[in-house]
Amino acid sequence: MKMKYKVRDSDAESHHSTVMDKSRAKLEEKLTRTLRCSSVVIIALGVSLAALALYTVVLVATDSGPRPCVSEDCVATASRILSSLNRDVDPCQDFYEFACGGWVKRNPVPDWATSWDQLARLREALVSDLRELLEQPDEEGLPKSVMKAKALYRTCVDTDKLEAEGIKPIQRLLTSLGLPPRPANESIGAAWEAVSGAARRRLGLSVLLSVQVAEDVRNTSRNRVVMEQVPPGFSERYLLQPKQFAHELEQYHKYIRSMIEIADPEANATDFADSIIEFSKSLAKIMTPVEVRRSGTHLFHEVSVTQLIEGSSGGPAEWKDHDWSGYLQQVFKDTNVTLAPDTDRVIVMDLPYLQKLAVLLNNTDELKIERFLWWSVFSTVAPMTLSSFRDLGFEFSRAVFGLQQRTPRWKSCTANVNANFGVALSYLYVRRHFNQTSREKAIEMIEDVREAFTTAVRQLDWMDEGTRLKTLNKLKAIRNFVGFPSWLLTPEELDKHYKHADVIEGSLFDTYLKLSYAAVKKSLESLREKPDRNRWVATATTVNAFYSATLNSVTFPAGILKPPFYGNGIEAINYGSIGAIMGHEVTHGFDDQGRRYDEEGNLKQWWSAATLEHYHGKVQCIIDQYNQYHMAQLPNYTVHGFNTQGENIADNGGLRAALRAYNLFTKRHGDAGRVTLPGLPQYEPKQLFYLGFAQIWCGNTTVGALKSKLVEGVHSPNKVRVIGTLSNSKDFADAWKCPSGSPMNPEHKCILW
């Protein structure tokens, strides 16, 4: 199990870069012209450099107020902030609309996306940068792994070859897995254990259940085999509430039916689609709900391989009707791992699901199971063949999520290469687009956040001294990964990382099979290795941030260390944006999930009962608060306060830590921390801090994407992330002089960290 938290879910679609809107361009030009004119006046007056320096000293000495920053970065930041505001709105009534109203109005969701915000814009710019790097002529001496990445890109964009092969590659794959080459009307007696195990080993595809190798969450110094449930391929929430989500299910049925009609025009496509949805609903009904998996009562079961095979953990009689040994042998086939029946241990995450699965499979028609296995494989690989399959995927996304335009081939191929050769692409990216001083400054900010969080923990009145000491030890033990790994720029190390990754130029389907096979092999063979505690959980070419509970580490890749999150010219904005994200990730170590792991990343109870009681009460306050929020586009849906609690805790704690960190910076650097922006003299640095926080969440979304987020997402909608967090902050209310009882300054506030 990978306990990894992101600051935001990645969008499924990539996005085109947009041209800066005219109002912002004019504003930026005006600000720049003002500064240029000031320089001309100074020169015309014959002011010497010495006299100008003296004037500056006198100005600072006689004016104790904040000084405006006039650097290029500050001018760009001021332009962006001004164009995003809606100053017709009272900030104490709705700070999100005040801070983001202008941005929301000028930045509708592009046709090629289902949501659009600052993270999406930054991802769009990164994808464009990666495309440029991939399409450049080869330099002499490039690492072999980089050449592989570029070969994969060339192969991916050559759609003519995909069309020429048709569906033959899929048929060969299905046959090799023990499935019929075409959608069947009769069972061929395929054993689910053999098919599912082979799909996991050869494609990295988890069907019916998942087996992987990961750290033992109760002893992270070793790896274990981990078995758990997997979703049935479509949202289990939608499957469990067919009346409420009739439209989504209808479109899914249409998608399956249309795919089958292309695969075999003679097949009964409607009957096939009925089978897939019926069985998917059956799987959804036996899954352990996310609310249970998130709760402290969810149990992990550790058993020997023999105990798993025999079902000696109190399972149903039907357990022994299935070849669990054969399944595991298929999963670990052609690896250096042979599971020892009595000494190797398996951590079962969802034992009730597996027990119910054994019963369900016994009571389900064989043809229905085979069709589900067939569809799981077919739907995964079909987009790598005919364009007609990709067109159907787009039509489905348009009907359900509001996507209006197909993703350009170069964009999906760039994302494909980044997914398979992200570290190799990072080699190209950081050499061209990342400044090493950015890394050093970011580390300074993280340390400020850590110190600020430490001070807050020492002042908590609900935590006993024993728990406080352990909390401080865990906080101190959090490791920082910033920018990119140090070995990245060493070609020999880079090529060693990808030594088993081969690209068959000109054959995308076969390349996918080889890359999947090698990646799964490497992952499974790590069972006999000691976990690498210094590994990165993301490549440098990632626009996101992460906390890993088992590694007790925070990761801020080079991709996110760009404006508007970082490099904004003034520290008030930097600490309000990337500083709040840093605080967010650190706080994840102490949210409802992260607080269960100790300083070494081990799952154990290290909190006292009394402190836990206080903690749960404060968390319940946050759950209840967010349960009340709804979005105007979907008035019948509310935020799921329980499922989003971890992210909401991180938002709230992260912002408070960032403000304290900013105060540490200003104390250390004096006036350098109290600069303002040109064109925004009315806003003090603390106010700019909160604008920096709010504006990184300015965004728009389609109704379909918003519904999906509300129903099954772990992050609250962007607007709720702003108003929910800020309305819990007394410092915010003081900075913006919001009267008590106003919407942004309610009398009752939920405060945890």
Secondary structure, 3 states (H helix, E strand, C coil): CCCEEECCCCCCCCCCCCCCCHHHHHHHHHHHHHHHHHHHHHHHCCCCHHHHHHHHHHHHHHCCCCCECCCHHHHHHHHHHHHHCCCCCCCCCCHHHHHHHHHHHHCCCCCCCCEEEHHHHHHHHHHHHHHHHHHCCCCCCCCHHHHHHHHHHHHHHCHHHHHHHCCHHHHHHHHHCCCCCCCCCCCCCCCHHHHHHHHHHHHCCCCCEEEEEEEECCEEEEEEEEEEECCCCCCHHHHHCCCCCHHHHHHHHHHHHHHHHHHCCCCCHHHHHHHHHHHHHHHHHHCCCHHHHHCCCCCCEEEEHHHHHHCCCCCCHHHHHCCHHHHHHHHCCCCCCCCCCCCCEEEECCHHHHHHHHHHHHCCCHHHHHHHHHHHHHHHHHHHCCHHHHHHHHHHHHHHHCCCCCCCHHHHHHHHHHHHHHHHHHHHHHHHHCCHHHHHHHHHHHHHHHHHHHHHHHHCCCCCHHHHHHHHHHHHHCEEEEECCHHHHCHHHHHHHCCCCCCCCCCHHHHHHHHHHHHHHHHHHHHHCCCCCCCCCCCCCCCCCEEECCCCEEEEEHHHCCCCCCCCCCHHHHHHHHHHHHHHHHHHCCCCCHHHECCCCCECCCCCHHHHHHHHHHHHHHHHHHHCCEECCEEEEECCCCCCHHHHHHHHHHHHHHHHHHHHHHHHHHHHHCCECCCCCCCCHHHHHHHHHHHCCCEEECHHHHHHHHHHCCCCCHHHHHHHHHCCCHHHHHHCCCCCCCCCCCCCCCCCC
